[in-house]
Amino acid sequence: MEQPNLNYINDLSGGNEEFKAKIIGILKRELPVEIGTYMEQMTLEDHSQAAQAVHKLKHKVSILGLEKSYYLASDYEDNLNDNSVALKEDFEQILKAMEEFVEQL
C-alpha cells in the first residue's frame, strides 16, 4: 500500500513555508471532519451521501500524494453510487493511513 507524503504540497508551495503550513493546517482541520461525515453516512447506509463524502475525500487523497489510491477512491465512489460497498475495506485503510499521517504533521 502506498504511503501518504508531502511531495505534492512541497511542490505546490515552492519552498514557501508559510503557504505549506496553511495547507497542512487545512488538512488537519478538514480531514477528520470529512472522514467523520463519510463514516456517519456509511452507518446510516446512505450510499449516495457517502459517495459525496468520498468525492470530497478524493481531493485529500490526491493532495497527500496517493496517486493509485485516488483511482481506488474514484472506483469506490462509483460503487457507492451504484449502491455497492465493494472496495469499502480498501478505502477505509487509505483513510486510516491518511488520518495517522496528518495527525503526525
Summary of the structure (lengths in Angstrom):
residues: 105
radius of gyration: 13.9
end to end distance: 20.1
largest distance: 43.4
contacts: 294
relative contact order: 0.18
helix: 78%
strand: 0%
